[in-house]
Every structure is written in C-alpha cells, then in structure tokens.
Amino acid sequence: MLPASAYSITRSPGHCMESPSSSQHLRQVALEMFVERSFDAVSLRQLAAAIGMQVGSLYNHMDSKRSLLFELIEEYEADLLDTLIEENQTILHPSQRLEAFVRAHIEFNLQHRQHQDLARRELRSLTGEQQLSIHSLRLQQKQCLQNILQQGIAQQLFHPLPPEIAAQAIFSMLEGATTSSQPDVVSLFSCMIANAMGMKTQPARQGKPQFGAPPSQGGRRNRNNHER
C-alpha cells in the first residue's frame, strides 16, 4: 500500500494539464486511491493529505466522498456511451457497425483502465438510487449493441440468436479485453466476436483492418499511451 504522499496526478504522454484546478486534482487523486486501496479504505483525511488540503476544504469541491465516487463512475459510463453512439452515427452496414462498436469499446477502456476498474469494483459502494442511474447508462450501451445485432440478424448476416442474449455475451467478452496480455487485442476480440456471430471476414473500412480477420503475427499494438 502506498503512502498518501505517493499519490499525484498520472498523465498519459501528450496529455497536457499544466495547471489543473483543485477539483481536477481531487478527482484524479481520488480515482487513483480508490482503485489502489478501495473506496472504503480511503478516508477523507488521507485524501486531503494526498492533495495538500485541509479536510474541510474538500467540501468546496464535492458534496461527499460517495458523491465523488458516483461522479467518477457516472462520467466514465456516460463518456463510453457517447463514444459508442458517435462511432456508429455514419455507418450503415451492420457488420461495419459491429466492428466500430467493438473497436470503440475496447480502445476506450484501454485508455481509461482505472475508470473501468473503479466502475466494476465499486458500484456496490453507491446508494441504490446512484446504482440505478449507472445501470441505466449501461443498459443504453447494451441497447446500442442490441440494435446492431437486430439489424444484422434481420439481414441474415449474423446467426439468428436472441439479440438480448447475444449482446450480453459480447459485453462479457469485451469486459475481459483490457485484461488480455495478447498483442493486437482489438483484432483478436474482433475476430472472436465475428466468429461467434457467424460472420465471414468483412471488407475493411478505410484505414481499418478487416473485421473478423485474425490479428497479424507481427502487429503489436503500442500500449504505452494507455492508462495503467
């Protein structure tokens, strides 16, 4: 376990935040401490010490420790939903829509690993009302995928599986993508999901590899810029 003084803002290369506000500083350090120690194990005194504040001053930037946790998880889930929707706005073919969804989901979580870990581990620490709000965002994410699957099934491009069950199975696969140590994890999971849905290799979108094609042996994704 690291001492409170060891926690500071972790920045990905190229991410400029030269003069972060106190609120930004608080959110980043809280994220790191909640993931490292767990929400319940971090006291307000420890959090205040880690960012160089008095305990009372924390309330200028948050309502409570639990509300701060909720904000961190809600922001992550809402940003993921926005990303998944944006990636599918201009794509019509269901196979390409599925490819865009899979790629966006994996790449987003590779870039936000700490947020993903926090959302999965600490949902139980939220109030019942807060949990319902998070579940609503996750349901919307799954509905995006379900709509893609329904379109592909209707066009006889995917196996005629119940879309709700297939969507849940795919989400379960995607949740494990960021824990994989395999190179080119996006292509690997794309291939697995394409096979699961009975798809053949699809023509690549411009600048993208073929969806459903096995990852190349030589292609190793540079993951140095991903959040640890």
Disulfide bonds with the S-S distance in Angstrom:
none
